[in-house]
Amino acid sequence: MNDDLNHWLEMLRSPDVNDRIVAVKTLQHLGDDETIDALIIALKDEHITVQKIAISALWEIANPVAIPALIECLSSADTDIRTEAASALSELITQDKLLLLLDKLQSNDVNIQLNILVLLRKIHDIQSLPDILPFLESKNPELREAAVTTLRYINQLEKCPQALNLIFDEEASVRRAAALTLEHLQDAEVITILCQALTNDSDWQVRRNAAKSLAIHANNQAISALEVALNDEHWQVRKLAAQALQKIPDIQVMPRLIQALTDEYADVRKEAAIALGNLAHPDVINPLQQALDDPDKEVSIQAQRAIQKIQTEKKVVLG
């Protein structure tokens, strides 16, 4: 370390916080790999401002040697410090740090565990699965939510029986996350439990997320539940149900979809028009023609497209 850096390092030891702030700002301005050791020392300063500047400086230098020290900041009592460190780590962390993250995940500090679970989403490695699974059964709902969310980012993960029951968790936030994660899983029970959540859950966001996942699966087993959801009390659930039914057109839902053309929300009416077009049944042309006069322009456009689609398919069949 050269004499200039030694000078700033000495200032970092000053009892005067203003001296320490000047020192760490100067080190940040230098932005050199040679300042990393001094900045890591500043991470342990008793003053929050010094810590924040040190984190920002290490973030800007972007040398992975600082990663272990930044991980320790995740246990800070200060929310801003934890947030800043997590943001820096999200850009610095790479695949070769997987074992380090998994080791830190064994910490008893909830803040470290939560942030490590988030960081694992940047790596996507299925090797992390055995270390994530225990958190699905944590007594802490934040950890359960973080863990089930992280599963969405794990490459090659098709089945995870331990995640399924979280859609019935006592905490709505966990159920919401689980409903979205089931979009990515292929367990035999997925469609059944998504349908149960769609029709029975008391939280509209869980029902919405279940409908969204069912749209991705596009499984005919979900048609009855989606038909029920077209009458859900919340418009976003009705909208997502109509979107899902676009992918699995079935004549049994035609009356409900026609009814949805008069929904009070334009987004629902628009999705219903698209779904009716995909049914390609002549009986939907008349209600779609009435929707051409819808006060929302996008609804009338989709109604027109649906009519044209049905007429085109009819000509192809006749031809």
C-alpha positions in Angstrom: 0.0 0.0 0.0 1.5 3.3 -1.1 1.9 6.3 1.2 -1.3 8.1 0.0 -3.4 5.0 0.7 -1.7 4.7 4.1 -2.7 8.2 4.9 -6.4 7.5 4.1 -6.2 4.3 6.0 -5.0 6.2 9.0 -7.9 8.6 8.6 -10.3 5.7 8.6 -9.1 5.0 12.2 -9.8 8.6 13.3 -12.2 9.1 16.2 -13.8 11.9 14.2 -16.5 10.5 11.9 -16.1 13.4 9.5 -12.4 12.4 9.0 -13.6 8.8 8.3 -16.2 10.0 5.8 -13.6 12.1 3.9 -11.3 9.1 3.8 -13.8 6.7 2.5 -15.1 9.1 -0.1 -11.6 9.7 -1.3 -11.0 5.9 -1.5 -14.3 5.7 -3.5 -13.1 8.4 -5.8 -9.8 6.6 -6.4 -11.8 3.5 -7.4 -8.7 1.3 -7.5 -8.2 -2.3 -6.6 -5.5 -1.3 -4.2 -8.2 0.5 -2.1 -10.3 -2.7 -1.6 -8.6 -3.8 1.7 -9.2 -0.3 3.2 -12.8 -0.2 2.0 -13.4 -3.6 3.5 -12.1 -2.3 6.8 -14.6 0.7 6.4 -17.5 -1.8 6.1 -17.1 -2.4 9.8 -17.1 1.3 10.8 -19.6 2.2 13.6 -21.1 4.9 11.5 -23.7 4.0 8.9 -22.7 6.7 6.4 -19.1 5.3 6.2 -20.4 1.8 5.7 -22.8 2.9 2.9 -20.0 4.7 1.0 -17.7 1.7 1.4 -20.3 -0.6 0.0 -21.0 1.7 -3.0 -17.2 2.0 -3.6 -16.7 -1.8 -3.6 -19.8 -2.1 -5.9 -18.2 0.3 -8.4 -14.8 -1.4 -8.3 -16.6 -4.8 -8.9 -13.8 -7.0 -7.7 -15.2 -10.4 -6.5 -12.6 -10.4 -3.7 -15.0 -8.2 -1.7 -17.9 -10.6 -1.9 -17.4 -12.4 1.4 -17.2 -9.0 3.2 -20.3 -7.8 1.5 -22.1 -10.9 2.5 -21.4 -10.1 6.1 -23.1 -6.8 5.6 -26.3 -8.7 5.0 -26.6 -9.3 8.8 -26.5 -5.5 9.5 -29.2 -4.2 11.9 -29.6 -1.3 9.4 -32.1 -2.0 6.6 -30.4 0.4 4.2 -27.0 -1.3 4.7 -28.6 -4.7 4.0 -30.4 -3.4 0.9 -27.3 -1.7 -0.5 -25.1 -4.8 0.1 -27.7 -7.1 -1.5 -27.9 -4.9 -4.6 -24.1 -4.9 -4.9 -23.9 -8.6 -4.5 -26.7 -9.2 -7.1 -24.4 -7.8 -9.7 -21.1 -9.2 -8.4 -22.2 -12.8 -7.6 -21.3 -15.5 -10.1 -21.5 -19.2 -10.5 -18.1 -19.8 -8.9 -19.4 -18.4 -5.6 -22.2 -21.0 -5.3 -20.5 -23.0 -2.5 -19.8 -19.8 -0.6 -23.5 -18.8 -0.8 -24.6 -22.3 0.3 -22.2 -22.2 3.2 -23.6 -18.8 4.3 -27.1 -20.1 3.9 -26.5 -22.3 7.0 -26.2 -19.1 9.1 -28.7 -18.6 11.8 -29.2 -15.0 10.8 -32.6 -14.6 9.0 -31.5 -11.5 7.1 -28.5 -13.4 5.6 -30.7 -16.4 4.8 -33.3 -14.3 3.1 -30.7 -12.4 0.9 -28.8 -15.6 0.1 -32.0 -17.2 -1.1 -32.5 -14.2 -3.4 -28.9 -14.3 -4.6 -29.2 -18.0 -5.6 -31.8 -16.9 -8.2 -28.8 -15.3 -10.1 -27.0 -18.6 -10.3 -29.9 -20.9 -11.3 -28.0 -24.0 -10.3 -29.9 -27.1 -9.3 -27.1 -28.1 -7.0 -28.5 -25.5 -4.6 -31.9 -27.4 -4.3 -31.0 -29.6 -1.3 -30.0 -26.5 0.6 -33.2 -24.6 -0.3 -35.7 -27.3 0.5 -35.4 -27.1 4.3 -36.6 -23.5 4.1 -39.9 -24.5 2.6 -40.7 -25.8 6.1 -39.3 -22.9 8.0 -41.4 -21.4 10.8 -40.6 -18.0 9.3 -43.1 -17.2 6.6 -40.6 -14.8 4.9 -38.2 -17.6 4.5 -40.9 -20.0 3.1 -41.9 -17.3 0.6 -38.3 -16.6 -0.4 -37.5 -20.3 -0.8 -40.5 -21.2 -2.9 -39.9 -18.1 -5.1 -36.3 -19.1 -5.6 -37.4 -22.5 -7.0 -38.7 -20.7 -10.1 -35.2 -19.8 -11.0 -33.6 -23.2 -10.7 -32.6 -24.7 -14.0 -33.9 -28.2 -14.9 -36.3 -28.3 -11.9 -39.5 -30.1 -13.1 -40.8 -31.7 -9.9 -40.7 -30.6 -6.3 -43.3 -32.4 -4.1 -42.1 -30.4 -1.1 -43.3 -27.1 -2.7 -46.9 -28.2 -3.5 -48.5 -27.8 -0.1 -47.2 -24.2 0.2 -50.2 -23.2 -1.9 -52.3 -24.0 1.2 -49.9 -22.1 3.6 -51.5 -20.1 6.4 -49.7 -16.9 5.1 -51.2 -15.4 2.0 -47.8 -14.1 0.8 -46.5 -17.6 0.8 -49.5 -18.9 -1.1 -49.2 -16.2 -3.7 -45.5 -17.1 -4.3 -46.3 -20.8 -4.4 -49.1 -20.3 -7.0 -46.6 -18.7 -9.3 -43.9 -21.3 -8.7 -46.3 -24.1 -9.7 -46.4 -22.6 -13.1 -42.9 -24.1 -13.6 -43.5 -27.5 -12.1 -44.8 -30.7 -13.7 -45.8 -32.8 -10.6 -48.9 -34.8 -11.3 -50.9 -32.9 -8.6 -50.1 -29.4 -9.9 -53.2 -28.8 -12.0 -55.6 -30.2 -9.3 -54.2 -28.0 -6.5 -54.0 -24.9 -8.7 -57.7 -25.4 -9.5 -58.4 -25.7 -5.8 -56.6 -22.4 -5.1 -58.3 -20.7 -8.0 -61.8 -21.6 -6.8 -61.4 -21.7 -3.0 -58.6 -19.4 -1.8 -59.8 -16.3 0.2 -57.0 -14.1 -1.2 -57.7 -12.7 -4.7 -54.0 -12.5 -5.5 -53.6 -16.2 -4.9 -56.5 -16.9 -7.2 -55.1 -14.5 -9.8 -51.7 -16.2 -9.7 -53.3 -19.6 -9.9 -55.1 -18.6 -13.0 -51.9 -17.2 -14.5 -50.1 -20.5 -13.8 -53.0 -22.5 -15.3 -52.7 -20.4 -18.5 -49.1 -21.5 -18.8 -50.0 -25.2 -18.3 -52.9 -25.0 -20.7 -54.3 -28.2 -19.4 -57.9 -29.3 -20.2 -58.4 -30.5 -16.6 -58.6 -26.9 -15.5 -61.5 -25.8 -17.7 -64.2 -26.2 -15.1 -62.3 -24.3 -12.5 -61.5 -21.5 -15.0 -65.2 -21.4 -16.0 -66.1 -20.8 -12.3 -63.3 -18.1 -12.1 -65.0 -16.1 -14.9 -67.5 -15.1 -12.2 -64.9 -14.3 -9.5 -65.5 -11.2 -7.5 -62.2 -9.7 -8.5 -61.7 -8.5 -12.1 -58.1 -9.5 -12.3 -59.0 -13.1 -11.6 -61.7 -13.0 -14.3 -59.3 -11.5 -16.7 -56.6 -14.2 -16.1 -59.2 -16.9 -16.3 -60.3 -15.6 -19.7 -56.7 -15.5 -20.8 -56.2 -19.1 -19.7 -59.3 -20.2 -21.6 -57.9 -18.7 -24.8 -55.3 -21.5 -24.7 -57.7 -24.4 -24.0 -60.9 -23.5 -26.0 -63.9 -25.6 -25.0 -67.5 -25.2 -26.0 -68.7 -25.7 -22.5 -67.4 -22.3 -21.4 -69.1 -20.4 -24.3 -72.1 -19.1 -22.3 -69.8 -17.8 -19.5 -67.5 -16.1 -22.0 -70.4 -14.5 -23.8 -71.5 -13.2 -20.4 -68.0 -11.9 -19.8 -68.4 -9.6 -22.9 -70.6 -7.4 -20.7 -68.2 -7.4 -17.7 -67.8 -4.0 -16.1 -64.0 -4.1 -16.7 -62.8 -3.6 -20.3 -59.8 -5.8 -19.7 -62.1 -8.7 -18.9 -64.3 -8.0 -22.0 -61.2 -7.9 -24.2 -59.8 -11.2 -23.1 -63.3 -12.8 -23.4 -63.6 -11.6 -27.0 -60.2 -13.2 -27.8 -61.3 -16.4 -26.1 -64.5 -16.5 -28.1 -62.7 -16.0 -31.3 -60.5 -19.1 -30.4 -63.7 -21.1 -29.9 -64.5 -20.5 -33.6 -68.2 -21.3 -33.1 -70.8 -19.6 -35.3 -73.0 -18.9 -32.2 -70.6 -16.4 -30.8 -70.6 -14.1 -33.8 -73.8 -12.3 -32.8 -72.6 -11.4 -29.3 -69.2 -10.4 -30.8 -71.0 -8.1 -33.2 -72.7 -6.4 -30.3 -69.3 -6.0 -28.7 -68.2 -3.9 -31.8 -70.0 -1.0 -30.2 -68.1 -1.4 -26.9 -67.1 2.0 -25.4 -63.5 0.7 -25.1 -61.7 0.7 -28.4 -59.5 -2.2 -27.7 -62.5 -4.4 -26.9 -64.2 -3.5 -30.2 -60.9 -4.2 -32.1 -60.6 -7.7 -30.5 -64.2 -8.4 -31.2 -63.7 -7.5 -34.8 -60.6 -9.7 -35.0 -62.5 -12.6 -33.4 -65.3 -12.3 -35.9 -62.8 -12.3 -38.8 -61.0 -15.3 -37.4 -64.2 -17.3 -37.2 -65.3 -16.3 -40.7 -61.9 -17.1 -42.1 -61.8 -20.6 -40.5 -65.4 -21.2 -41.7 -64.3 -20.5 -45.3 -61.4 -22.8 -45.0 -63.6 -25.6 -43.7 -66.2 -25.0 -46.5 -63.4 -24.7 -49.1 
